[in-house]
């Protein structure tokens, strides 16, 4: 595939950033403002670098100096307001493409940026010798809405006493929110970070703390950090606060920070971190890459875990004491995740967004290995199944998730994911849920690769990536080597093939280059005469989110004589496979039956079909395909599978299958599993719920006490008085989890009247009454919360007589008991709050359930008071969930407004995100339903929210888009009045969609170009169009597109060869050109030839940026050659040889051929271009002057953009 | 529901007025009250005999008082005469002498007793003389030995000289204990939360009756994570009670975490991992004072030449 030709990294920028200093000399907590400056050291990689594009959002920039000279600059952020005109436009299709365009317009991976600095002309003369440029930018942030989050509790005392703190946050590359930088994962540089903070505070940042110095007045101190390892700006972070400091007792270079008073919790929670370190270092056979590591626990965290170079920021809510059971594994998992990302994500960064899956995949994969080692194989397999189910469900519901998107062009037809209402071209346009699923799929695919090449090779590959990176990182002065620290899909796959010698091409093609999962339907028949199992495996590959699978599949058949694996080839749809059986039915009745793991067991075979030797069959037992299997086998086979198959995944599958077989035999099998102490506790927990379901299905024939009651009594109640539960002792965690789960499942039982049986309710009430935790060394807060959940589960709809108002008097007696318990619990919680307020959370859910079932009046005011800022976040979320539910059930617009208001104004970013997420999940109405809520005002409000109201938070904006999609769909919301002259306007609308995308002069649609016409035009001069250099290289960075384009559409688009072409105009550029492209000549040529017509615009746009002094260029290029050390050549040649060794055979000849062609075409180009160049330059110069006239009159920080009439028509 | 509270409140007031002796002297007091009530009835009957239709309560009370003093005096005098003659039980003659002494014409007594308009009053209810509370029984009450005449005072209650039990025998039935602990805790919790609800702001689930199921109002707090994350004092106390050394607890919970959640051979590996990590702390202890962590280093003074 075309990927094969992708070689080393090509920067989209005409310069290389080598070092950046960030100095924040004032942080004002009162005003929530920050003042500082940055200084970027850059090496131009072109002669006459006259324009530097950087990323910066919401910063107020005071001055910019380049090498001590004041430099004019232009600041324009098209994402502030996505759609300016067409105020009537309300369809999401339009928004999505405009938003994508806006994001592209400032995408650092394409060399763009919000901040355009004009290099003073004095310097570009001098720039001939490609000297270092130092770009100095003074900036401030006032009440930042994104990037930095201030937490300032409103109490008496100094900021330190109040526990005020500030920390950086963001989704993907968001560093530009708090200081100007090249906000790309692929632009690495070394760092010097300086933070001056109040003497009572600590500033924690990336790298090594070199020294801390008081200021002259001794009231502040300055923390000096140095990060010598080249790091991308998005991996830089900061946390400042009155933190308590804990040096890890096992590893002194690791330091933990938490907010005041939490030190004991921090000590306990961090006590095992060293084990995670040891584990990763051992499996990767590589030391932790940074010289130190810091963990900071902050309040109101954006996400639970975020990793940055040599530090991680966590939510403070992960801290827990030794008494807490449930939180412990969760916190450990979070730490393990953070640490995995230190290796892959922070130390090793990525070349482009399309390579993100490799990083997420590897970090997720090694995190899985940690889970396996720490929590056991059962837990690991359970987790893999859970993740697989999640991704399969998501893809079947929402359509495919594509790991490695390639964008062959701007054409909308080429959108690889047309089923989605957002673009996957940028991380910032993705819906959060999609991104989560993306990560999930990435690590599952890594596991598939491991299955194929073995874990040993897998770890060798990781080791190779890491050792390459660490060699590169130590090259202090050879910044071009640093690209070795960037991982690409291609590089990763090449490592795999080098290390393992295996071709995993088909696997990659299936799961990485292609979206969707596989859906199997299996059934079988046993042919007694031939003693053959006739297995039929069908596929559904037509519904959304599915794909066709061709290849091997493993089938495990448990027969009387043992377990046998068969590998079948899936070749076409609906294929029957004959599998010969090894055993004759019922030969040796007395014989023990050997299982897969070598164990031999006695089975009661009376249930099985006397004619068949088959006990159970499993399709793809190792989960080596991303699939959903619906397999049909008889109930007794599922029961055998549940009882005797030792794999937890098989047991869980059997449990879900048994739901459909409510028979006494199923009941027996489930009860046995429940009692079986050797069985994995999560399987037993799942069995509880299944048992409740089949008990309900069997209600008329059920014998004996309610399901699980006697079991619970036997396991957890006193021997002498079976109605009283033993005093709590949670030392055995398995029993603890079972004890927690059983009542919750039991409460789901229903009698013939569909009510919860009286004795079950009394049983639960007794559990609450006799609950005694005095002798327990663990907290019982989760247990009590689960008992409340059990009460909630027992609720059934109230019998209502002609909609009477619910009063205390007509309260059902049982409900009165429940309500009394809930009241008492909720009130006690005020006096003795439980860990993470789990009990309040459960009580709020219970109250909402009581309201919903009509036992008490439906009223949101209680929830609204609990949802206010100032409650613990879990409580807020639970309360908000209730309000969201209320809004849906009662169709209340007041509450919806209240929620949306909170989305806009709440201080906690997580809560805002959560509200939109919950609204989308439980929407007040959908596009399919009519609702009074759906009105023009709401449409406008939501539109405003996503158009401009959420510009400070990518994640929130995508959440808003998601909600809009859920409520109104992709097209114009139906509740809007038809625009006057509908047809005409419709046409207009269509035109409006196309207009910004398609350049009329060219007749080619180019999404990359869109930003130009949408946001940026008119403000800056050349800025408005994609930077030719950047785009040119962008094409190189994603070579697959280049080739594809060549194949199907000659007018493809974006990679703009302007820059390249121009270089070719110049004699001297050749040498340098070779260095840059010698390994990828093929695409280069292709692109050039293919983009002839494109060249036209690029060229003319390019002119704006290029000084028209061609005569001077040749010498400057030579200079550039000189100034660049000779190292790149060896590095690239190494790449070349390794790749040619691989593809040499097939491609050698081809290669040569192309080369020739290339030269010819080049000549042609040159010609054309010179011509056009002249022709266009005059016109453009005029435009430029005009634009210039108002460009700088805009305030630098204003996001306004005017539309230049010259190009919009 | 509120009744018990009211009742107990009432009793609290009563206690305040009549001092503390109520519970202990209650039977004796009752005995005297009953006598007095009978006397009152007698006085009323006599008044009716004399033709009174009604009487003021105060007058009846005074007459009763006079009557009681008179009878008391007769009793006291009769006892004195009897003891004067070295007897312990008064005889009829003692009483006659007393009456004579008090200036009463004894001869009129039989006639008065046989008068026709005499009213018959029901006998006063039989109230047993107070007995010592059961709780105080200790040992057998001793009777006089043979050499002591029976008219000498009896021995005092044995609890006064053997032992005075101040507690009850604990109930040892497990079920009852649990039952009791549970209901006690529940009562305390309910009373406490009701008190809090009564004294503070509340929220209600019902619009018609705000007092039913009162919920203490949710009040946002400035630093919500502190109360949500830190163990409450109660829990800390429990923790101290349940295990003495923290070290113990630490290793304990770690081991169980490993063992219980994993149930595969990997668990063994986990344990084999422990010894090396266990060694580290001892190393750490020796190095404790030489930890070199940049965050622990002292903050430097600004250099003079250093530009801010």
Interface residues (C-beta under 8 A of the other chain):
Chain A: X153 X154 X155 X163 X199 X202 X208 X209 X210 X211 X212 X213 X214 X215 X216 X221 X245 X247 X249 X250 X252 X253 X255 X259 X261 X262 X265 X271 X272 X274 X275 X278 X292 X299 X316 X317 X319 X320 X321 X322 X323 X328 X329 X372 X373 X374 X375 X376 X377 X378 X379 X678 X680 X681 X718 X720 X721 X724 X731 X732 X733 X734 X769 X770 X772 X773 X774 X775 X776 X777 X779 X805 X806 X807 X808 X809 X819 X820 X823 X824 X826 X827 X828 X830 X831 X832 X833 X835 X836 X837 X847 X850 X856 X857 X859 X861 X862 X865 X866 X868 X869 X870 X871 X872 X873 X874
Chain B: X174 X175 X178 X179 X181 X182 X183 X186 X189 X190 X192 X193 X196 X197 X203 X205 X206 X207 X208 X209 X212 X213 X214 X215 X216 X217 X218 X220 X221 X222 X223 X224 X225 X226 X227 X228 X229 X230 X231 X232 X234 X235 X238 X239 X241 X242 X243 X246 X249 X250 X253 X254 X256 X257 X258 X260 X261 X262 X263 X264 X266 X267 X269 X270 X273 X277 X280 X281 X284 X287 X291 X292 X293 X294 X295 X296 X297 X299 X300 X301 X302 X303 X306 X308
